[in-house]
Amino acid sequence: MFLHAFYSIRSERLLMERLEYDLLFRWFVGIGIDDAVWDHSMFSKNRDRLLEGDLAAKLCFMGHG
């Protein structure tokens, strides 16, 4: 979600395409050079699950109280 916001990537599909070739993105999310990139639909499901819980709020406000 941070990469979406910081780099104005419009969709999960475009983010997964960018992860195929961008070493900075791979490093940021912990994917090795030779590792396979996630399927965009699985990424979307996990994002939805993250947002339903309170983990997203904790990440956004970490250190602010």
N, C-alpha and C positions, 0 to 999 in steps of 0.2 A: 504494500500500500504506500510505503514511503517513496518507492521508485515511481509509482504512478503520479504522485503529487509533485515530486521534485523535477521530474523530466517530462511532465505533461503527456503521459502515454494514455491514449484514449480507451484502450481495452485490454483485457487479459490476453487475448490472442496476440496483440501487438507486443505486449510485454514478453510473452514467451518467445516470439520471433527475435526480439532484441537480445534475450538471454542466449540465443543460439550463437551469437557472434561477439557480444560485448563482454570483455574480460572483467571490467569494473563491476558490471551488474552481477556476473557470476561470483566474483569475490564477495560482494555485499551479501548475497543470499546463501553463500557457502556451497556453491556448486563447483566441482573441479572442472578443469579444462576438457577432460574426456568424458565427463558424466553426462547422462541424458537430461534434457530439460523436461520439466513437468508438462503434462497435458493441460491446456488452458481451462478445460471444463473442471478438472480436479482442483485447480487453483481457485476457480470461482466458488466452488462448494466450500472449500476451506475458508475463504474470505468471508462468506456469508456466516459460517459457523463462528468465526472469530468475532464478527460484529454483533452477533446475537448475545454473546457472553460479555462479561465486563472486562476481558483482557484488553480489548482495544482502548477502552477508557484509561486503564491503568498505564498502558504504554504511552498514550498521548500526554498524560499528566504526571509521569514519573518525575519525581524530584520537585514537584511544585506543591508539596504539602503533605 
